[in-house]
Amino acid sequence: MRYTPAGLPAIDLKLEHESTLQEAGKARQVKTALKAVAFGAIAERLATQSMGSLWRFQGFLATPGNGKHPVLHIQDFQQD
């Protein structure tokens, strides 16, 4: 957990996804990792969760001004 210059709680995360799905009639293994960030009460709730747990996140993707890769801004989450 960190705090913004305005004193708002913030947490930076790396989310990882792995699954198998069907594409063109064949099984395909899918893996990805995505940077994420949460602020305020959501950041405080996330800071108390166990690493490696399964979760479902809601939010929006944005590319930081100095970055090339999108970051998921978490607005809500629930255990999957």
C-alpha positions as CSV (number, residue, x, y, z in Angstrom):
1,M,0.0,0.0,0.0
2,R,1.1,3.5,-0.8
3,Y,-0.4,6.9,-0.5
4,T,-0.8,9.6,-3.2
5,P,0.5,13.1,-2.5
6,A,-3.1,14.0,-1.6
7,G,-3.1,11.2,1.1
8,L,-5.3,8.8,-0.8
9,P,-4.5,5.1,-0.3
10,A,-3.4,3.3,-3.4
11,I,-2.2,-0.2,-4.3
12,D,-0.4,-1.4,-7.4
13,L,-1.0,-5.0,-8.5
14,K,0.0,-7.5,-11.1
15,L,-3.0,-9.7,-12.0
16,E,-2.5,-13.1,-13.7
17,H,-5.0,-15.1,-15.7
18,E,-4.7,-18.7,-17.0
19,S,-7.4,-20.7,-18.7
20,T,-8.2,-23.1,-21.5
21,L,-10.9,-22.3,-24.1
22,Q,-12.0,-23.5,-27.4
23,E,-11.0,-21.7,-30.6
24,A,-11.8,-22.9,-34.1
25,G,-12.7,-26.3,-32.6
26,K,-9.4,-26.8,-30.7
27,A,-8.3,-26.2,-27.1
28,R,-6.2,-23.2,-26.6
29,Q,-4.2,-22.4,-23.4
30,V,-4.4,-18.7,-22.5
31,K,-2.1,-16.9,-20.1
32,T,-1.7,-13.2,-19.5
33,A,-0.5,-10.8,-16.9
34,L,-1.8,-7.2,-16.4
35,K,-0.8,-4.3,-14.3
36,A,-3.6,-2.9,-12.1
37,V,-4.1,-0.1,-9.6
38,A,-6.8,0.7,-7.0
39,F,-7.4,3.8,-4.9
40,G,-9.3,4.7,-1.7
41,A,-11.5,2.1,0.1
42,I,-11.0,-0.5,-2.7
43,A,-7.2,-0.3,-2.2
44,E,-7.6,-0.7,1.5
45,R,-9.8,-3.8,1.0
46,L,-7.4,-5.3,-1.5
47,A,-4.4,-4.8,0.8
48,T,-6.0,-7.3,3.3
49,Q,-6.6,-10.1,0.7
50,S,-4.4,-13.2,0.3
51,M,-2.0,-13.3,-2.6
52,G,-2.8,-16.1,-5.1
53,S,-6.6,-16.0,-4.4
54,L,-9.1,-16.1,-7.2
55,W,-11.0,-12.9,-7.8
56,R,-13.3,-11.2,-10.3
57,F,-12.5,-7.5,-11.0
58,Q,-14.4,-4.6,-12.5
59,G,-13.0,-1.4,-13.7
60,F,-11.5,0.3,-16.8
61,L,-8.3,0.1,-18.8
62,A,-6.2,3.3,-19.3
63,T,-2.7,3.8,-20.6
64,P,-0.6,6.0,-18.4
65,G,0.8,9.2,-20.0
66,N,4.4,7.8,-19.9
67,G,3.5,4.2,-20.6
68,K,2.9,1.9,-23.5
69,H,0.8,-0.8,-21.7
70,P,-2.7,-0.5,-20.4
71,V,-3.4,-0.6,-16.6
72,L,-6.6,-1.9,-15.1
73,H,-8.1,0.7,-12.7
74,I,-10.1,-1.5,-10.3
75,Q,-13.4,-0.1,-9.2
76,D,-14.8,-3.2,-7.5
77,F,-13.9,-6.8,-6.9
78,Q,-15.3,-10.0,-5.5
79,Q,-14.0,-13.5,-4.7
80,D,-14.5,-15.9,-7.5
